[in-house]
Amino acid sequence: MEIEEVRSIAESRSIAPGKLSKVALIRSIQSSEGNFDCFATAYGGECDQSGCSWREDCFEAAGQGGVS
């Protein structure tokens, strides 16, 4: 998912994106949804959050050390 789309989702949840990174924004969105704010921490392809909206992007970001 592109950063512009993540910013739009954040704004729709009353989260001011400011200069937050994609990872920080997604973690803020996860928290606002009542979920664990664990985006980009699924190292080794391990994650028990099967219903997470960010799952695919998470695995990709975790493979990059969580940097995006």
N, C-alpha and C positions, 0 to 999 in steps of 0.2 A: 504494500500500500504506500502510495506517495505521501510525502509530508503535508501537502496541501489538503489532502483528504483527511488526514489525522487532525490537522488544525481545525477543519470544519466540524469534525465530530466533537472535538474538545469544546469549541465555541457553542455547539448545540447543547452541551452539558454544563454551560456556564463556567467553563474553565478557560481562563485567559492564557492563550498559548505563548504570548510574549516571545522570548528568545529561547524557550525550552527546546531541547533536542527532541527528536522523534521518540527516542526511548523514554525520556522523562515525561513527555506528553501522554504516551500510551500508558505508562504506569499510573499517571494521574487519572486517566479515564478508567482504568481497571479499578482503582480505589473508589471512584465515584459510582461504579456499578456494584460495589460491595464485594468485589473479587480480590484475590491476592494481587499485589502490584509487583509481579514477578517477570514482566516482559524481558526477553533476551537473557534469561537465566537457565534455559533448558539445555544446558551443556550435555553433550553426548546423546542428544535426542530423547532425554528422559523428561517426562512431564505428566502429571496426574490430572491436569486441568483439561479434560477432553472436550468440554463445552465452551472453551474460550474462543472468542471472536478473533483473537490475535495469534492463534496457534501457529499457522503457517509462517507468518512474518517473524514470529518469535524464534522458531527453529533456525531460520535464515540469519537473523540478527545474532543469535547465540553463537552460531558458527563463525561469526565475524568478531567474536569477543564482546558482543553486545553494543558495538559502536555503529551508529548510523545517523 
